[in-house]
């Protein structure tokens, strides 16, 4: 494919184009220096995507290490990231890398293992767990090879010096992502599922729990022609699904299941075909788990924002509330038919709160979010001027960051609280805030 980045290609992003991942969990080696010391890559999903933030060297079996012998210069950390699939001639990927990762702190954890804290941050190159293939419009988990080199001996409490001859790469650990189990539906669609903690009291559901459905952006779909369908990127690309699994969200929703299906391509390619496949997953979860049918919520970004509205159009009585974020409505081709007709938007009955940023360069708000807000009866809308969080300005398309942080507010009510108050048998209950919609 040609390398220029088209508008359609960017519609598939939904995440930072930075990256690296492991080819799989490596062998667990003994911690004895003669056999090597295993290490774990610890990661966190930032607003712009997942990054490796620290490394744990499993050195506890070596004996009690004198912390005074441990400095930021004791070890050198080198990271190499490569694409898991071939890159077509003329295409490009953001971003493979081959570089040293600066160690910002070195300390012992409570078990006596060494923790190496690495430099990381929004927009920083060479620490992420995702790469973006431009011509395919996809984020992928890159093969990640970390090399640890010891520069100076460690001292044990008995003053015996220790130099580790070999380090063995282990798993990638991200507690937030790992809390979601891997699932595959009967029709073959990948999805991840977060289950609320056992014993958590559910509010207003007679012991049952709400369900939040998160629909990813186009960049997190599969690449079936390349035999790539990983069930990973929907959680690692941004905090869209993870936000609903945080302690804050779980308190607000009273303990919610969170499900994140993965499209086999782009939702926008065939929304009517994907809708029943997603409905199948919801139906299966309803049969298996104590889920309150009145409290099923749907939210999604970009491609997923479109799919959110598609689902509420096709299944008008299924969802208690919907949050389309920078959702696509207009045709992707000049003069082509819209993805959602005016008649379909006008018939949506689900309480809906739309979110976008005015400077979105990919899905312009006027013909998409604002147009949908004007047609969906009683819908709410929050429009930001820019996407800025913790002092960092992101691409204007990334307005899902605000929803993942429960930031949109109308008349003092935040978006998660609004969602949690809706019930499928209370159609129109979200209308009371409409006068405070931010324009």
C-alpha positions as CSV (number, residue, x, y, z in Angstrom):
1,X,0.0,0.0,0.0
2,X,1.0,3.6,-0.5
3,X,2.5,5.3,2.5
4,X,0.5,8.6,2.5
5,X,-2.0,8.7,5.4
6,X,-5.6,9.0,4.2
7,X,-8.5,10.2,6.2
8,X,-10.0,6.7,6.2
9,X,-6.7,5.3,7.5
10,X,-6.7,7.7,10.4
11,X,-10.3,6.8,11.2
12,X,-9.0,3.5,12.3
13,X,-6.5,4.8,14.9
14,X,-8.1,5.1,18.3
15,X,-4.7,5.0,20.0
16,X,-1.1,6.2,20.1
17,X,1.1,5.1,17.3
18,X,4.0,3.9,19.5
19,X,4.9,0.5,20.3
20,X,6.3,-2.8,21.4
21,X,5.1,-6.1,22.8
22,X,6.5,-9.5,23.7
23,X,6.4,-12.5,21.3
24,X,5.0,-14.4,24.3
25,X,5.9,-15.3,27.9
26,X,9.5,-16.5,28.0
27,X,10.8,-19.4,29.9
28,X,11.1,-19.0,33.7
29,X,14.7,-19.4,34.7
30,X,16.2,-20.0,38.1
31,X,17.3,-16.8,39.8
32,X,20.8,-18.2,40.4
33,X,23.4,-16.3,38.3
34,X,24.7,-19.4,36.7
35,X,21.3,-20.0,35.1
36,X,20.2,-16.5,34.6
37,X,17.8,-14.2,36.3
38,X,14.3,-13.8,34.9
39,X,12.8,-10.3,34.5
40,X,9.3,-9.0,34.0
41,X,8.2,-6.0,32.0
42,X,5.7,-3.9,33.9
43,X,3.4,-1.7,31.8
44,X,0.7,0.9,32.3
45,X,-1.9,2.1,29.9
46,X,-1.6,5.9,29.7
47,X,-4.1,8.1,28.0
48,X,-2.1,7.8,24.8
49,X,-1.6,4.1,25.0
50,X,0.4,1.5,26.9
51,X,4.0,1.9,27.9
52,X,6.6,-0.3,29.7
53,X,7.3,1.8,32.8
54,X,9.6,-0.5,34.8
55,X,11.3,-3.8,34.9
56,X,11.4,-6.3,37.8
57,X,14.6,-8.4,38.1
58,X,13.7,-11.5,40.1
59,X,16.8,-11.5,42.2
60,X,15.4,-12.4,45.6
61,X,16.9,-15.9,45.5
62,X,20.4,-14.4,45.2
63,X,20.3,-13.4,48.9
64,X,19.9,-10.0,50.6
65,X,21.2,-7.3,48.4
66,X,22.7,-4.2,49.9
67,X,20.6,-1.4,48.5
68,X,23.6,0.9,48.7
69,X,25.2,-1.1,45.9
70,X,22.2,-0.4,43.6
71,X,22.2,2.8,41.5
72,X,20.6,3.9,38.2
73,X,23.9,3.0,36.5
74,X,24.1,-0.5,37.8
75,X,22.2,-1.9,34.8
76,X,21.8,-0.9,31.2
77,X,18.4,-1.5,29.5
78,X,18.1,-1.9,25.8
79,X,14.8,-2.3,24.0
80,X,14.2,-3.5,20.4
81,X,10.7,-3.5,18.9
82,X,9.8,-5.0,15.6
83,X,6.5,-5.6,13.7
84,X,4.8,-9.0,14.2
85,X,3.7,-9.1,10.6
86,X,5.6,-8.1,7.4
87,X,5.3,-4.5,6.3
88,X,4.4,-4.1,2.7
89,X,6.8,-2.2,0.4
90,X,6.1,1.5,0.5
91,X,4.2,1.2,3.8
92,X,5.5,2.3,7.1
93,X,5.0,1.6,10.8
94,X,5.0,3.9,13.9
95,X,7.1,3.0,15.7
96,X,9.6,0.3,15.7
97,X,12.7,1.2,17.7
98,X,16.1,0.0,18.8
99,X,17.4,2.1,21.7
100,X,18.5,2.3,25.3
101,X,15.8,3.0,27.9
102,X,17.0,5.5,30.6
103,X,16.8,4.1,34.1
104,X,15.4,6.8,36.4
105,X,15.4,4.8,39.7
106,X,16.7,1.5,41.0
107,X,15.4,0.0,44.2
108,X,14.5,-3.2,46.0
109,X,10.9,-4.3,46.4
110,X,9.5,-5.9,49.5
111,X,10.5,-9.3,48.3
112,X,14.1,-8.4,47.6
113,X,13.7,-8.2,43.8
114,X,15.3,-5.3,41.9
115,X,13.0,-2.8,40.3
116,X,14.3,-0.6,37.5
117,X,12.1,2.4,36.8
118,X,12.3,3.6,33.2
119,X,11.7,7.0,31.7
120,X,8.3,7.2,30.1
121,X,5.5,9.7,29.3
122,X,2.9,10.8,26.8
123,X,4.4,11.2,23.4
124,X,7.7,9.6,24.4
125,X,9.2,7.3,21.7
126,X,10.6,4.0,22.6
127,X,8.5,2.7,25.5
128,X,5.1,1.9,24.2
129,X,3.4,-1.5,23.5
130,X,1.7,-0.6,20.2
131,X,2.9,0.1,16.7
132,X,0.7,1.7,14.0
133,X,0.9,0.3,10.4
134,X,-0.1,3.3,8.3
135,X,-1.3,1.6,5.1
136,X,-3.4,-0.9,7.0
137,X,-4.7,1.6,9.6
138,X,-4.0,-0.8,12.4
139,X,-2.3,-0.9,15.8
140,X,-0.4,-4.1,16.4
141,X,1.5,-5.6,19.3
142,X,5.1,-5.5,18.3
143,X,7.6,-8.2,19.2
144,X,9.7,-6.7,22.0
145,X,13.2,-7.8,22.9
146,X,14.7,-6.3,26.1
147,X,18.3,-6.8,26.9
148,X,19.7,-6.2,30.4
149,X,23.4,-5.7,31.0
150,X,25.0,-5.4,34.4
151,X,27.6,-2.6,34.5
152,X,28.8,-3.0,38.1
153,X,28.7,-5.8,40.8
154,X,25.9,-5.9,43.4
155,X,26.9,-6.4,47.0
156,X,25.1,-8.9,49.2
157,X,24.7,-8.1,52.9
158,X,27.5,-10.6,53.6
159,X,29.6,-8.3,51.3
160,X,29.9,-11.0,48.7
161,X,29.9,-9.3,45.2
162,X,27.5,-10.7,42.6
163,X,27.5,-10.3,38.9
164,X,24.6,-11.8,36.9
165,X,25.8,-13.6,33.8
166,X,22.5,-13.8,32.0
167,X,19.0,-12.3,32.1
168,X,15.9,-14.1,30.7
169,X,13.0,-12.1,29.5
170,X,9.6,-13.1,31.0
171,X,6.1,-11.8,30.7
172,X,4.6,-8.4,30.1
173,X,2.6,-7.5,33.2
174,X,-0.2,-4.9,33.2
175,X,-2.6,-5.5,36.2
176,X,-5.4,-3.4,34.6
177,X,-5.3,-5.2,31.3
178,X,-4.7,-8.6,32.9
179,X,-7.8,-8.2,35.0
180,X,-9.8,-8.7,31.7
181,X,-10.1,-12.4,30.8
182,X,-9.8,-13.6,27.2
183,X,-12.9,-14.9,25.5
184,X,-14.2,-15.9,22.0
185,X,-17.9,-15.9,21.1
186,X,-19.7,-18.7,19.4
187,X,-19.4,-16.9,16.1
188,X,-15.7,-16.4,16.6
189,X,-15.5,-12.8,17.7
190,X,-12.7,-12.0,20.2
191,X,-13.6,-10.1,23.3
192,X,-12.2,-9.3,26.8
193,X,-14.3,-9.4,29.9
194,X,-13.8,-7.7,33.3
195,X,-15.8,-9.2,36.1
196,X,-16.6,-7.2,39.3
197,X,-15.1,-8.4,42.5
198,X,-17.1,-11.1,44.3
199,X,-19.3,-9.8,47.1
200,X,-19.5,-6.3,45.7
201,X,-22.9,-4.9,46.4
202,X,-24.9,-4.0,43.3
203,X,-27.1,-0.9,43.5
204,X,-30.7,-1.3,42.5
205,X,-30.4,-4.6,40.6
206,X,-31.4,-7.1,43.3
207,X,-28.0,-8.6,43.5
208,X,-27.3,-8.3,39.8
209,X,-24.7,-6.1,38.1
210,X,-24.7,-3.7,35.2
211,X,-22.8,-4.4,32.0
212,X,-20.7,-1.8,30.1
213,X,-20.0,-2.5,26.5
214,X,-16.9,-0.7,25.1
215,X,-16.4,-0.5,21.3
216,X,-12.9,0.3,20.2
217,X,-11.7,2.6,17.4
218,X,-10.8,1.2,14.0
219,X,-7.1,0.8,14.7
220,X,-7.8,-1.9,17.2
221,X,-9.6,-4.3,14.8
222,X,-8.2,-7.4,13.4
223,X,-6.2,-8.0,10.2
224,X,-7.6,-11.3,9.0
225,X,-5.7,-11.3,5.6
226,X,-2.5,-11.1,7.7
227,X,-3.8,-13.7,10.1
228,X,-3.6,-11.1,12.9
229,X,-6.5,-11.1,15.4
230,X,-4.9,-10.6,18.8
231,X,-7.6,-9.7,21.4
232,X,-5.1,-7.3,22.9
233,X,-5.1,-3.8,21.2
234,X,-8.7,-2.9,22.3
235,X,-7.4,-2.7,25.9
236,X,-3.9,-1.4,25.4
237,X,-4.6,1.4,22.8
238,X,-6.3,3.7,25.3
239,X,-8.2,3.7,28.6
240,X,-11.6,3.5,27.1
241,X,-12.5,0.1,28.5
242,X,-10.1,0.2,31.4
243,X,-11.7,3.4,32.7
244,X,-14.9,1.5,33.5
245,X,-13.0,-1.1,35.5
246,X,-11.3,1.4,37.8
247,X,-12.2,1.6,41.5
248,X,-13.9,5.0,40.8
249,X,-16.1,3.7,38.0
250,X,-16.9,0.5,39.9
251,X,-18.1,2.5,42.9
252,X,-20.3,4.7,40.7
253,X,-21.8,1.7,38.8
254,X,-22.1,-0.5,41.9
255,X,-19.8,-3.1,40.4
256,X,-20.0,-3.5,36.7
257,X,-19.0,-6.1,34.1
258,X,-17.1,-4.5,31.3
259,X,-16.9,-6.3,27.9
260,X,-14.7,-5.2,25.0
261,X,-15.2,-7.1,21.7
262,X,-12.7,-6.9,18.9
263,X,-13.9,-6.3,15.3
264,X,-12.4,-8.6,12.7
265,X,-11.9,-5.5,10.5
266,X,-13.5,-2.0,10.9
267,X,-16.9,-1.6,12.5
268,X,-17.8,1.0,9.8
269,X,-17.2,-1.6,7.0
270,X,-20.3,-3.5,7.9
271,X,-22.1,-2.3,11.0
272,X,-25.3,-4.1,10.3
273,X,-23.4,-7.4,10.1
274,X,-21.4,-6.8,13.3
275,X,-24.5,-5.7,15.3
276,X,-25.9,-9.2,15.8
277,X,-22.5,-10.6,16.6
278,X,-22.1,-8.1,19.4
279,X,-25.7,-8.9,20.5
280,X,-24.7,-12.6,20.6
281,X,-21.9,-11.8,23.1
282,X,-24.3,-9.7,25.3
283,X,-26.9,-12.5,25.2
284,X,-24.3,-15.1,26.2
285,X,-23.1,-12.9,29.1
286,X,-26.7,-12.5,30.3
287,X,-27.1,-16.2,30.4
288,X,-23.8,-16.8,32.3
289,X,-23.6,-14.0,34.7
290,X,-25.8,-12.1,37.2
291,X,-26.3,-9.1,34.9
292,X,-29.2,-6.6,35.2
293,X,-30.9,-6.4,31.8
294,X,-32.1,-2.9,32.6
295,X,-28.6,-1.6,33.1
296,X,-26.6,-2.4,29.9
297,X,-24.6,0.6,28.7
298,X,-22.7,1.1,25.5
299,X,-19.9,3.5,24.7
300,X,-17.4,3.7,21.9
301,X,-14.9,5.9,20.1
302,X,-14.6,6.9,16.4
303,X,-15.5,3.6,14.6
304,X,-16.9,2.5,17.9
305,X,-18.8,5.7,18.2
306,X,-20.5,4.9,15.0
307,X,-21.2,1.3,16.1
308,X,-22.6,2.6,19.4
309,X,-25.3,4.5,17.4
310,X,-25.8,1.6,15.0
311,X,-26.5,-0.7,18.0
312,X,-29.0,1.7,19.6
313,X,-30.7,2.0,16.2
314,X,-31.0,-1.7,15.7
315,X,-31.8,-2.6,19.3
316,X,-33.8,0.3,20.6
317,X,-34.8,-1.4,23.9
318,X,-31.5,-3.1,24.8
319,X,-29.4,-0.3,26.2
320,X,-30.0,2.0,29.2
321,X,-27.6,4.6,27.9
322,X,-25.2,5.3,25.0
323,X,-22.1,7.4,24.8
324,X,-20.8,7.8,21.2
325,X,-17.4,9.6,21.2
326,X,-16.3,11.3,18.0
327,X,-18.6,8.9,16.2
328,X,-18.7,8.6,12.4
329,X,-22.0,9.5,10.8
330,X,-21.2,11.0,7.3
331,X,-20.1,9.1,4.3
332,X,-16.4,8.3,4.1
333,X,-16.5,8.8,0.4
334,X,-17.5,12.1,-1.2
335,X,-21.1,12.0,-2.3
336,X,-21.6,8.6,-0.8
337,X,-24.5,7.6,1.5
338,X,-24.1,8.3,5.2
339,X,-23.3,5.5,7.6
340,X,-26.4,6.4,9.6
341,X,-29.4,8.1,7.9
342,X,-31.2,11.0,9.4
343,X,-34.3,8.8,9.8
344,X,-32.2,6.2,11.8
345,X,-30.8,8.9,14.0
346,X,-34.2,10.4,14.6
347,X,-35.6,7.0,15.7
348,X,-33.0,6.4,18.4
349,X,-34.8,6.3,21.8
350,X,-31.8,5.3,24.0
351,X,-30.7,8.2,26.3
352,X,-27.5,9.4,24.5
353,X,-24.6,11.7,25.5
354,X,-22.3,12.5,22.6
355,X,-18.7,13.7,23.1
356,X,-16.2,15.2,20.6
357,X,-13.6,17.9,20.3
358,X,-14.0,20.9,17.9
359,X,-10.5,20.4,16.6
360,X,-11.0,16.8,15.6
361,X,-9.1,16.5,12.2
362,X,-10.4,13.0,11.5
363,X,-14.1,13.1,12.3
364,X,-15.2,16.7,12.0
365,X,-17.9,17.4,14.7
366,X,-20.3,19.4,12.5
367,X,-21.4,16.7,10.1
368,X,-21.0,13.9,12.6
369,X,-21.4,14.5,16.4
370,X,-23.3,17.8,16.1
371,X,-25.5,16.5,13.3
372,X,-26.3,13.4,15.4
373,X,-27.0,15.5,18.4
374,X,-29.5,17.6,16.4
375,X,-31.4,14.5,15.3
376,X,-31.3,12.1,18.2
377,X,-34.3,13.0,20.4
378,X,-33.3,14.5,23.8
379,X,-29.6,13.7,23.3
380,X,-26.9,15.5,25.3
381,X,-23.6,16.7,24.0
382,X,-20.2,17.9,25.3
383,X,-17.9,19.6,22.8
384,X,-14.3,20.4,23.9
385,X,-12.1,22.9,22.2
386,X,-9.0,20.7,22.4
387,X,-8.0,17.4,23.9
388,X,-5.7,18.2,26.8
389,X,-5.1,16.1,29.9
390,X,-2.5,16.5,32.6
391,X,-0.9,19.3,30.6
392,X,-0.4,17.3,27.5
393,X,-2.2,18.2,24.3
394,X,-3.3,15.2,22.3
395,X,-4.7,14.9,18.7
396,X,-8.1,16.4,18.6
397,X,-9.6,13.1,17.6
398,X,-8.8,11.6,20.9
399,X,-11.7,12.9,22.9
400,X,-12.4,9.5,24.3
401,X,-9.7,10.4,26.8
402,X,-12.2,12.7,28.6
403,X,-14.8,9.9,28.9
404,X,-12.2,7.5,30.2
405,X,-11.5,10.0,32.9
406,X,-15.2,10.8,33.7
407,X,-14.6,14.4,32.7
408,X,-17.7,15.5,30.7
409,X,-20.1,17.3,32.9
410,X,-23.5,18.9,32.4
411,X,-25.2,20.8,35.2
412,X,-22.9,19.3,37.7
413,X,-23.5,15.7,36.7
414,X,-20.5,13.7,35.3
415,X,-21.0,11.3,32.5
416,X,-20.4,8.1,34.4
417,X,-22.9,9.1,37.1
418,X,-25.4,10.0,34.4
419,X,-24.9,6.6,32.7
420,X,-25.3,4.7,36.0
421,X,-28.6,6.4,36.8
422,X,-30.2,5.3,33.5
423,X,-32.4,2.2,33.2
424,X,-33.6,0.6,30.0
425,X,-37.2,0.8,31.2
426,X,-36.9,4.6,31.8
427,X,-36.7,5.9,28.3
428,X,-36.3,9.6,28.2
429,X,-34.7,9.7,31.7
430,X,-31.7,11.4,30.4
431,X,-33.6,14.3,28.9
432,X,-33.5,16.5,32.1
433,X,-29.9,17.5,31.5
434,X,-30.3,18.5,27.9
435,X,-30.6,22.2,28.6
436,X,-27.1,22.2,29.9
437,X,-25.5,20.6,26.8
438,X,-22.2,22.2,26.1
439,X,-21.9,23.6,22.6
